[in-house]
Structures are given as structure tokens and as C-alpha cells.
Amino acid sequence: MTLGLLGLAVGVDAEADVQTDGGGGLRGVPQEYRTWILKADAACTQPSMTPSLLAAQLYQESKFQPTAQSTVGAQGPAQFMPGTWATWGRDDDGNGQTSPWDIGDAVMSQGRMMCSLLRQAAASPYPGGPQSLALAGYNAGWGRVVQYGGVPPRDFAGGETFNYVKIILATMKRFEGTSRLEVSGTGSGPNALRKASTLLGTPYSYGGGGPQGPTTGFCDGNNGYLKGRCSASSTVGMDCSSLVQYAYWPNAKLPRTAAAQYNATSDRPVAKADLQPGDLLFWSHGSSSSIYHVALYAGDGQVLHAPRTGRSVEVVALASAMPSGDYQGATRP
């Protein structure tokens, strides 16, 4: 994150954010980083946060080297200066110490800081897009973004921040996974998963969607809002349970809500070790009477789901889809 760690600039406008496939995949990342990147992404509600953004930034900062240290004292894979680490660092990996050298601690702290910067950027009047502005803030400090009214120009700090933004936006593509699942096999589960995968990248819309596909949703006083306004009523999309209902319809006419889908299939439970593509996974606030989320198992420790307002239908690691302590169990329709 510090000045002094950049390579050469590449031919991408600093003013243009790179778009991704809706968070549908992550590739080219060492396994020890993958889970933490997906967790950090899942913990952020900003639409412009993506796994590929975090991955490209980590690559630029340290080339995924946990022992990286800069000449000016930045430490670890996310290159935190001690003063900045004091603000953002947490013991996310639960090993009893909060360290910028620990991959889990570093990546989750990077995600928290970037999420905050993306939020500031989205609310700011400055041009360039949230990703560009947040990256500039991470590298040079948000004060410099305010000072220059956007990404600092080439003549600031020898072009380091300007180039930092350009390089990361340009390299995000190399870390984006496919937006379509490769689903093998036949039967109701794989067929449902295959059908649901055609909606990857579809916006989340609370109350939206059904057997026929995406529709606008509604707000209920607590859900469906983004930045203080009712986003669902103007967003054509799906929510978690409508995606599942759509995937299985008409071969299995599942009810509309996650709780009702659990009740309709709970007599066919599936252990985590026996999960198959298309199985339904549920999360709750402590019991089967408080189910709040459902997803489709996508194989290889992944799930396909519609996560929340501001996000899109995506494929993520089961471990990072929702809080692990809320996992209720799985069923097979």
C-alpha cells in the first residue's frame, strides 16, 4: 500500500474500472489465499468489491509473498504500514496474534480497508469509479484523493499511485474465473445447478424472481435497501430462494421462501461429506425456525447463490458464503 512498490505502467485508463463476471469465480491465486480472499469479498457489501480486485491488489503489493517487506517498512502480503495496521488489523485466523505477516489477518484487513475506501469513493463526487479511487486511497491515502479530486496525476510521487491504479485494474482479468459453471452429470441436481448457472451475474433483488426468471422485488422495512433507498423495487433480479425455486422448476415445485424450502425438504438431510451438485444448503439464526438463506451446492467446496442486496448471483466457497456458525444443514430435493 505504500509509495515505492510499483512496476511499470500499462495502457489502461486510470479513470475506467474493470468490470468482472459478477464475482462468479477466482483463478490463479495460491490456495492459502483463495479462502481468505473470498471471505473478505463476502464480508463487504459494496457492489464494486470483487475477489479479482483483492487478488490483483495482493499480487501488485507482494506477488502473494507473506514475508514481503518494503524499503519504507510496509509489511506482509498486503503491505501494511504499522500505523495503518493498528487501525485495520484483526486476529481473523484465530491463532492468538494479530499480525500483518499472517495471510488470513492480512487479507481480511485489506478487505476491510478496501471496503471502507470503496464506500467513501461511491459517496464521493470524484470521477474515476469506486475501484480506481479506492485503490488510490489505499496506496497514497484518501487525503490525496481529496486533494487532487480523484486519482492523483502522473506528476504525483513520480506517477506511483497513478500507475498502481492502472496496473491493478489491468491485471484483474487474469484472476477472474469463468462466469459459467462446468456442470457434469445428469439428474435433477446437476440439471437444476446447470439451469441456475445461466443466471450468474444477475443482480440480487429482495423478493424478486420466481419460476419464470428475474423480476423486480420489494422492500419490507428492513430488506431490499441500498444506500438508503429501496433498490429492490427498481432492480430486475433474483433473491436466494427464488433462484433455487427457478432452478428446480417445474420438475420439483419448491415453495418460494428459504424457510419453506427447508421445511419441504428437511426429511431428506445430507451430511457435508455427502454433498452432491444441486443439493440445497441452509443458514439460520440458531434454529430451523429462523432459516434466512439458501444456496445450491456447486461441487468442489463451492456454492451458487444470490447473496444480498448490492451483489449478484455468484459462485463462492462454501466456507465464505455466509457466517460458518449459521450453517443449518443441507437437504436434497
Backbone hydrogen bonds in HBPLUS format (Angstrom, degrees):
<---DONOR---> <-ACCEPTOR-->    atom                        ^
c    i                          cat <-CA-CA->   ^        H-A-AA   ^      H-
h    n   atom  resd res      DA  || num        DHA   H-A  angle D-A-AA Bond
n    s   type  num  typ     dist DA aas  dist angle  dist       angle   num
A0012-VAL N   A0010-VAL O   2.88 MM   2  5.90 135.9  2.07 110.5  97.1     1
A0016-ALA N   A0013-ASP O   3.21 MM   3  5.56 168.7  2.23 111.7 115.1     2
A0027-ARG N   A0175-PHE O   2.94 MM 148  4.87 160.4  1.98 121.6 126.2     3
A0033-TYR N   A0030-PRO O   2.86 MM   3  5.50 155.8  1.92 120.6 128.6     4
A0034-ARG N   A0030-PRO O   3.13 MM   4  6.32 143.8  2.26 146.8 157.3     5
A0037-ILE N   A0033-TYR O   2.91 MM   4  6.09 159.2  1.96 162.9 169.7     6
A0038-LEU N   A0034-ARG O   3.03 MM   4  6.28 165.8  2.05 157.6 160.9     7
A0039-LYS N   A0035-THR O   2.94 MM   4  6.14 149.3  2.04 142.3 151.4     8
A0040-ALA N   A0036-TRP O   2.84 MM   4  6.00 162.2  1.88 149.3 154.1     9
A0041-ASP N   A0037-ILE O   2.92 MM   4  6.11 156.5  1.98 148.0 154.7    10
A0042-ALA N   A0038-LEU O   2.93 MM   4  6.05 158.9  1.98 142.6 148.5    11
A0043-ALA N   A0039-LYS O   2.98 MM   4  6.15 138.2  2.16 144.4 155.1    12
A0044-CYS N   A0041-ASP O   3.20 MM   3  5.54 159.6  2.24 109.3 115.4    13
A0049-MET N   A0046-GLN O   3.05 MM   3  5.58 166.1  2.07 119.4 123.7    14
A0053-LEU N   A0050-THR O   3.20 MM   3  5.32 130.0  2.46 100.0 112.4    15
A0054-LEU N   A0050-THR O   3.40 MM   4  6.79 162.0  2.43 153.8 156.3    16
A0055-ALA N   A0051-PRO O   2.93 MM   4  6.15 159.2  1.97 151.8 158.5    17
A0056-ALA N   A0052-SER O   2.91 MM   4  5.93 166.0  1.93 144.3 148.1    18
A0057-GLN N   A0053-LEU O   3.03 MM   4  6.15 152.7  2.11 144.4 152.3    19
A0058-LEU N   A0054-LEU O   2.94 MM   4  6.14 159.7  1.98 148.3 153.6    20
A0059-TYR N   A0055-ALA O   2.94 MM   4  6.17 158.0  1.99 150.1 156.4    21
A0060-GLN N   A0056-ALA O   3.01 MM   4  6.20 154.3  2.07 141.9 148.4    22
A0061-GLU N   A0057-GLN O   2.87 MM   4  6.08 154.5  1.93 149.7 157.2    23
A0062-SER N   A0058-LEU O   2.89 MM   4  5.96 167.0  1.91 154.9 157.4    24
A0063-LYS N   A0059-TYR O   2.85 MM   4  4.04 139.6  2.01 111.5 120.8    25
A0065-GLN N   A0062-SER O   3.03 MM   3  5.31 142.7  2.17 107.0 116.8    26
A0068-ALA N   A0065-GLN O   3.18 MM   3  5.48 163.4  2.21 119.0 119.3    27
A0076-GLY N   A0068-ALA O   2.82 MM   8  5.01 130.6  2.07 170.5 160.5    28
A0070-SER N   A0074-ALA O   2.98 MM   4  5.12 155.6  2.04 138.8 146.5    29
A0073-GLY N   A0070-SER O   3.20 MM   3  5.28 166.4  2.22 105.4 108.9    30
A0075-GLN N   A0080-PHE O   2.88 MM   5  5.22 163.3  1.91 127.7 131.2    31
A0080-PHE N   A0075-GLN O   3.02 MM   5  5.22 144.4  2.15 148.5 138.1    32
A0079-GLN N   A0076-GLY O   3.06 MM   3  5.05 157.0  2.12 105.3 112.4    33
A0084-THR N   A0081-MET O   3.07 MM   3  5.37 117.9  2.47 107.5 122.3    34
A0085-TRP N   A0081-MET O   2.86 MM   4  6.04 160.2  1.90 162.4 169.1    35
A0086-ALA N   A0082-PRO O   3.05 MM   4  6.24 144.3  2.18 144.0 152.1    36
A0087-THR N   A0084-THR O   3.03 MM   3  5.36 140.3  2.19 104.8 115.6    37
A0088-TRP N   A0084-THR O   3.17 MM   4  6.50 159.0  2.21 152.7 158.2    38
A0089-GLY N   A0085-TRP O   2.74 MM   4  4.96 157.1  1.79 142.7 146.2    39
A0094-GLY N   A0091-ASP O   3.34 MM   3  5.48 158.5  2.39 102.8 109.0    40
A0102-ASP N   A0099-SER O   3.20 MM   3  5.46 152.3  2.28 105.9 113.3    41
A0106-ALA N   A0102-ASP O   2.85 MM   4  5.94 167.0  1.87 159.5 163.8    42
A0107-VAL N   A0103-ILE O   2.90 MM   4  6.00 173.2  1.91 157.8 159.6    43
A0108-MET N   A0104-GLY O   3.08 MM   4  6.06 168.0  2.10 150.7 154.6    44
A0109-SER N   A0105-ASP O   3.02 MM   4  6.03 151.9  2.10 141.5 149.6    45
A0110-GLN N   A0106-ALA O   2.82 MM   4  6.02 154.2  1.89 147.2 155.1    46
A0111-GLY N   A0107-VAL O   2.87 MM   4  6.11 157.8  1.92 147.7 153.8    47
A0112-ARG N   A0108-MET O   2.92 MM   4  6.22 152.5  2.00 143.0 150.0    48
A0113-MET N   A0109-SER O   2.96 MM   4  6.18 168.2  1.98 153.1 155.9    49
A0114-MET N   A0110-GLN O   2.84 MM   4  6.02 167.5  1.86 155.7 159.8    50
A0115-CYS N   A0111-GLY O   2.84 MM   4  5.87 154.7  1.90 145.4 152.8    51
A0116-SER N   A0112-ARG O   3.05 MM   4  6.26 158.5  2.09 147.1 152.1    52
A0117-LEU N   A0113-MET O   2.96 MM   4  6.23 157.3  2.01 148.6 155.3    53
A0118-LEU N   A0114-MET O   2.75 MM   4  5.94 156.2  1.80 151.6 158.3    54
A0119-ARG N   A0115-CYS O   2.99 MM   4  6.18 149.1  2.08 142.2 150.4    55
A0120-GLN N   A0116-SER O   2.98 MM   4  6.30 159.2  2.02 147.3 152.7    56
A0121-ALA N   A0117-LEU O   2.78 MM   4  5.97 159.8  1.82 149.2 155.6    57
A0122-ALA N   A0118-LEU O   2.90 MM   4  6.03 158.9  1.95 145.0 150.0    58
A0123-ALA N   A0119-ARG O   3.18 MM   4  6.37 143.7  2.32 142.0 151.0    59
A0124-SER N   A0120-GLN O   3.01 MM   4  6.07 113.4  2.47 138.5 155.2    60
A0124-SER N   A0121-ALA O   3.13 MM   3  5.04 150.5  2.22  98.6 107.7    61
A0133-LEU N   A0129-GLY O   3.13 MM   4  6.31 173.0  2.14 162.5 164.7    62
A0134-ALA N   A0130-PRO O   2.84 MM   4  5.87 161.7  1.87 151.5 156.9    63
A0135-LEU N   A0131-GLN O   2.98 MM   4  6.09 162.7  2.01 149.9 154.5    64
A0136-ALA N   A0132-SER O   3.03 MM   4  6.26 156.8  2.09 146.9 153.5    65
A0137-GLY N   A0133-LEU O   2.93 MM   4  6.20 151.5  2.01 144.6 152.8    66
A0138-TYR N   A0134-ALA O   2.87 MM   4  6.15 148.6  1.97 148.1 156.9    67
A0139-ASN N   A0135-LEU O   3.03 MM   4  6.24 155.3  2.09 148.2 154.1    68
A0140-ALA N   A0136-ALA O   2.85 MM   4  5.87 169.9  1.86 154.3 157.8    69
A0141-GLY N   A0137-GLY O   2.76 MM   4  4.28 135.0  1.96 114.4 124.9    70
A0144-ARG N   A0141-GLY O   3.02 MM   3  5.70 143.3  2.16 116.0 124.3    71
A0145-VAL N   A0142-TRP O   3.01 MM   3  5.07 120.3  2.38  97.4 112.7    72
A0146-VAL N   A0142-TRP O   3.01 MM   4  6.40 158.2  2.05 154.9 160.6    73
A0147-GLN N   A0143-GLY O   2.84 MM   4  6.02 156.2  1.90 141.3 148.8    74
A0148-TYR N   A0144-ARG O   2.99 MM   4  6.13 157.8  2.04 146.6 150.4    75
A0149-GLY N   A0145-VAL O   2.79 MM   4  5.62 115.3  2.21 136.6 152.8    76
A0150-GLY N   A0145-VAL O   2.97 MM   5  4.90 145.5  2.09 138.1 143.9    77
A0149-GLY N   A0146-VAL O   3.28 MM   3  4.99 144.2  2.42  92.4 102.7    78
A0156-PHE N   A0153-PRO O   3.06 MM   3  5.61 166.0  2.08 118.4 122.4    79
A0159-GLY N   A0156-PHE O   2.88 MM   3  5.49 151.1  1.96 120.0 128.8    80
A0160-GLU N   A0157-ALA O   3.17 MM   3  5.74 166.1  2.19 115.3 119.6    81
A0163-ASN N   A0159-GLY O   2.84 MM   4  5.90 163.8  1.87 154.7 159.2    82
A0164-TYR N   A0160-GLU O   2.77 MM   4  5.89 152.4  1.84 149.2 158.2    83
A0165-VAL N   A0161-THR O   3.06 MM   4  6.27 162.5  2.09 155.2 156.7    84
A0166-LYS N   A0162-PHE O   3.24 MM   4  6.49 164.5  2.27 143.8 148.1    85
A0167-ILE N   A0163-ASN O   2.83 MM   4  5.96 170.0  1.84 159.5 161.6    86
A0168-ILE N   A0164-TYR O   3.18 MM   4  6.28 169.9  2.20 148.9 151.7    87
A0169-LEU N   A0165-VAL O   3.08 MM   4  6.20 170.8  2.09 155.4 158.3    88
A0170-ALA N   A0166-LYS O   3.01 MM   4  6.09 150.3  2.10 144.1 152.6    89
A0171-THR N   A0167-ILE O   2.95 MM   4  6.14 140.5  2.11 145.6 156.2    90
A0172-MET N   A0168-ILE O   3.10 MM   4  6.13 121.2  2.46 147.0 158.8    91
A0174-ARG N   A0171-THR O   3.20 MM   3  5.69 136.2  2.40 110.1 119.7    92
A0175-PHE N   A0172-MET O   2.94 MM   3  5.55 154.5  2.01 117.8 125.8    93
A0176-GLU N   A0173-LYS O   3.19 MM   3  5.24 162.8  2.22 105.7 111.0    94
A0191-ASN N   A0187-GLY O   2.99 MM   4  5.94 157.4  2.04 154.0 161.4    95
A0192-ALA N   A0188-SER O   2.94 MM   4  5.94 152.4  2.01 140.7 147.9    96
A0193-LEU N   A0189-GLY O   2.97 MM   4  6.22 163.0  2.00 157.0 162.1    97
A0194-ARG N   A0190-PRO O   2.84 MM   4  5.97 156.5  1.89 147.1 153.8    98
A0195-LYS N   A0191-ASN O   2.99 MM   4  6.20 155.6  2.05 143.4 149.7    99
A0196-ALA N   A0192-ALA O   2.90 MM   4  6.14 163.1  1.93 151.9 156.5   100
A0197-SER N   A0193-LEU O   2.94 MM   4  6.09 145.7  2.06 145.1 154.0   101
A0198-THR N   A0195-LYS O   3.21 MM   3  5.66 153.4  2.28 108.7 116.1   102
A0199-LEU N   A0196-ALA O   2.99 MM   3  5.69 165.1  2.01 120.4 125.3   103
A0200-LEU N   A0197-SER O   3.24 MM   3  5.38 166.7  2.26 110.6 110.7   104
A0202-THR N   A0199-LEU O   2.93 MM   3  5.44 156.7  1.98 143.1 143.0   105
A0201-GLY N   A0313-VAL O   2.89 MM 112  5.06 167.2  1.91 133.7 137.9   106
A0313-VAL N   A0202-THR O   2.83 MM 111  5.35 156.0  1.88 147.4 153.4   107
A0238-MET N   A0203-PRO O   3.12 MM  35  6.65 149.8  2.22 155.3 161.4   108
A0204-TYR N   A0311-ARG O   2.86 MM 107  5.73 154.0  1.93 159.3 150.6   109
A0205-SER N   A0238-MET O   2.87 MM  33  5.11 155.5  1.93 116.5 123.5   110
A0208-GLY N   A0205-SER O   2.81 MM   3  5.03 159.9  1.85 132.0 133.6   111
A0218-PHE N   A0206-TYR O   2.86 MM  12  6.10 154.6  1.92 159.6 167.0   112
A0210-GLY N   A0213-GLY O   3.11 MM   3  5.37 130.5  2.36 124.9 139.0   113
A0213-GLY N   A0210-GLY O   2.98 MM   3  5.37 161.3  2.01 117.5 123.7   114
A0215-THR N   A0237-GLY O   3.15 MM  22  5.39 150.3  2.24 146.6 141.0   115
A0237-GLY N   A0215-THR O   2.89 MM  22  5.39 167.2  1.90 131.9 127.6   116
A0217-GLY N   A0232-ALA O   2.89 MM  15  4.74 158.0  1.94 140.2 134.0   117
A0220-ASP N   A0223-ASN O   3.34 MM   3  5.70 146.4  2.46 137.8 147.0   118
A0231-SER N   A0224-GLY O   2.93 MM   7  5.86 126.7  2.22 141.5 156.4   119
A0232-ALA N   A0224-GLY O   3.08 MM   8  4.96 161.6  2.12 147.0 148.5   120
A0226-LEU N   A0229-ARG O   2.85 MM   3  5.50 155.1  1.92 156.4 163.3   121
A0229-ARG N   A0226-LEU O   3.21 MM   3  5.50 167.5  2.23 111.5 115.3   122
A0234-SER N   A0231-SER O   3.11 MM   3  5.73 156.0  2.17 117.0 124.0   123
A0235-THR N   A0232-ALA O   3.25 MM   3  5.01 164.6  2.28 101.3 106.0   124
A0243-LEU N   A0239-ASP O   3.08 MM   4  6.18 153.8  2.15 155.4 161.5   125
A0244-VAL N   A0240-CYS O   3.38 MM   4  6.67 154.3  2.45 138.6 144.5   126
A0245-GLN N   A0241-SER O   2.88 MM   4  6.08 161.8  1.91 146.9 152.5   127
A0246-TYR N   A0242-SER O   2.84 MM   4  5.92 162.6  1.87 146.2 151.0   128
A0247-ALA N   A0243-LEU O   2.95 MM   4  6.11 152.9  2.02 142.0 149.7   129
A0248-TYR N   A0244-VAL O   3.24 MM   4  6.48 153.7  2.31 152.0 156.0   130
A0249-TRP N   A0245-GLN O   3.05 MM   4  6.02 136.2  2.24 146.5 158.2   131
A0252-ALA N   A0248-TYR O   2.95 MM   4  5.30 165.9  1.97 140.3 142.5   132
A0254-LEU N   A0252-ALA O   3.03 MM   2  5.78 126.7  2.32 108.2  92.8   133
A0261-GLN N   A0257-THR O   2.90 MM   4  6.11 149.9  1.99 148.7 157.8   134
A0262-TYR N   A0258-ALA O   2.94 MM   4  6.22 149.3  2.04 147.9 155.9   135
A0263-ASN N   A0259-ALA O   3.01 MM   4  6.31 164.8  2.03 150.4 154.2   136
A0264-ALA N   A0260-ALA O   2.95 MM   4  6.08 145.6  2.07 140.6 149.9   137
A0265-THR N   A0262-TYR O   3.12 MM   3  5.31 143.9  2.25 102.9 113.2   138
A0266-SER N   A0262-TYR O   2.78 MM   4  5.46 122.5  2.11 157.0 168.0   139
A0268-ARG N   A0265-THR O   2.93 MM   3  5.74 157.6  1.98 128.4 131.3   140
A0332-ARG N   A0268-ARG O   3.04 MM  64  5.74 141.1  2.19 149.3 160.8   141
A0270-VAL N   A0330-ALA O   2.86 MM  60  5.19 149.2  1.96 131.0 129.4   142
A0274-ASP N   A0271-ALA O   2.91 MM   3  5.29 150.1  2.00 110.8 120.3   143
A0275-LEU N   A0272-LYS O   3.40 MM   3  5.40 170.3  2.41 110.1 109.7   144
A0279-ASP N   A0276-GLN O   3.02 MM   3  5.79 161.6  2.05 150.2 151.0   145
A0278-GLY N   A0297-TYR O   2.83 MM  19  5.24 166.6  1.85 149.7 150.8   146
A0297-TYR N   A0279-ASP O   2.80 MM  18  5.25 162.2  1.83 154.5 159.7   147
A0280-LEU N   A0331-THR O   2.91 MM  51  5.26 155.3  1.97 153.9 158.5   148
A0331-THR N   A0280-LEU O   2.86 MM  51  5.26 150.3  1.94 144.2 154.0   149
A0281-LEU N   A0295-ALA O   2.89 MM  14  5.17 162.0  1.92 145.8 150.1   150
A0295-ALA N   A0281-LEU O   2.92 MM  14  5.17 143.7  2.05 141.8 151.1   151
A0282-PHE N   A0329-GLY O   2.87 MM  47  5.58 159.2  1.92 166.2 173.1   152
A0328-GLN N   A0282-PHE O   2.79 MM  46  5.39 163.7  1.82 137.8 141.6   153
A0283-TRP N   A0293-HIS O   3.02 MM  10  5.20 151.0  2.11 142.5 144.6   154
A0292-TYR N   A0283-TRP O   2.84 MM   9  6.00 166.5  1.86 150.7 154.3   155
A0293-HIS N   A0283-TRP O   3.38 MM  10  5.20 149.5  2.48 142.5 138.7   156
A0284-SER N   A0326-ASP O   2.79 MM  42  5.27 157.0  1.84 147.8 150.6   157
A0285-HIS N   A0290-SER O   3.06 MM   5  5.40 151.1  2.14 128.8 134.5   158
A0290-SER N   A0287-SER O   3.02 MM   3  5.57 166.1  2.04 118.1 121.4   159
A0296-LEU N   A0304-LEU O   2.97 MM   8  5.21 176.3  1.97 159.6 158.4   160
A0304-LEU N   A0296-LEU O   2.81 MM   8  5.21 162.5  1.84 155.3 161.2   161
A0298-ALA N   A0302-GLN O   2.86 MM   4  5.21 166.7  1.87 133.0 134.1   162
A0302-GLN N   A0299-GLY O   3.03 MM   3  5.55 151.7  2.11 116.1 124.3   163
A0318-LEU N   A0301-GLY O   2.86 MM  17  5.70 171.2  1.86 144.7 144.5   164
A0303-VAL N   A0316-VAL O   2.79 MM  13  5.61 158.1  1.84 165.7 173.3   165
A0316-VAL N   A0303-VAL O   3.01 MM  13  5.61 151.8  2.09 155.7 162.9   166
A0305-HIS N   A0314-GLU O   3.02 MM   9  5.79 158.6  2.07 161.6 168.0   167
A0314-GLU N   A0305-HIS O   2.98 MM   9  5.79 161.1  2.01 165.0 165.9   168
A0311-ARG N   A0308-ARG O   3.00 MM   3  5.69 153.8  2.07 142.6 144.9   169
A0320-SER N   A0317-ALA O   2.99 MM   3  5.42 146.6  2.11 109.9 119.3   170
A0321-ALA N   A0318-LEU O   3.35 MM   3  5.23 157.4  2.40 100.4 106.9   171
A0326-ASP N   A0323-PRO O   2.90 MM   3  5.50 159.6  1.94 119.5 126.3   172
A0327-TYR N   A0324-SER O   3.26 MM   3  5.57 168.0  2.28 111.0 114.3   173
